[in-house]
Amino acid sequence: MLSEAQIQLYRRMSVEERWKITEELMTVAWRALLELPYEERERRLQIARAEHDASSVALVKALHLGA
């Protein structure tokens, strides 16, 4: 959990500053993923793809029900 001071720091940041942090974290995560053995990397990517697909299906259903 973030401290109140950290939350306030993030709130004072510009969009560009927050985006820079986001890019840095994505780079670290991608490098860590690439260091994994091929099979483990593919297993994790497949899970992410399945979660993304399930989210897309749920969104389409929700939009359809709201129409």
N, C-alpha and C positions, 0 to 999 in steps of 0.2 A: 504494500500500500504506500502511496506517495504521501509525503508530509505536506502540510499546508504550505510551507515555504516553497517546496518544489512545484506544487500546483500553481502558486502565484508566479513563480519564475516562468513556467510554460505559458501562462496567460499573458505575460508581458512580452513574450517573443513575437517577432513578426512571422508572417506566413513563411517567408523565405528561410528564417532560422529553424522553424519547425520542420520544413521540408528537408533541409540539410541533414538534420538528425535522422529523419526517416530514411533518406538515401544511405547514410552511413550504416544504419542498422540493417537495411536490406542487403548491402554489400557484405557485411559480416555474415549474415545468415546464408547468403548464396555461396560464399567461400566455404563455410562450414559444411554445407550440403555437398559441394563438389569434392570435399575431402573424404566423404564416405565411400565405402565400396559400392560399385555399380549397382548391385542387387538391392542394397539398403536404400540407396538414393532413389532408385526406381520405385521401391515399395512406398517410400514416403511421398513421392510425387503422385503416385497412383491414389493414395489416400486423399491428398489435397485435391486432386481432380474430381474424385468421387464426391467429396464434400461440396466442392464448387457446383458440380452438376445438380446435386440434391438441393442446394440453395436456389439455383436457377429455376428448378421445377417448382419449388415452393413459392417463389415469387410470381411465376406465371399463373399458378393456381390462385394465389391471393388476388392478383390483378383481375383475373377472369371472374372471380366471385364478386369483386367489387363493382363490376361493370353493369 
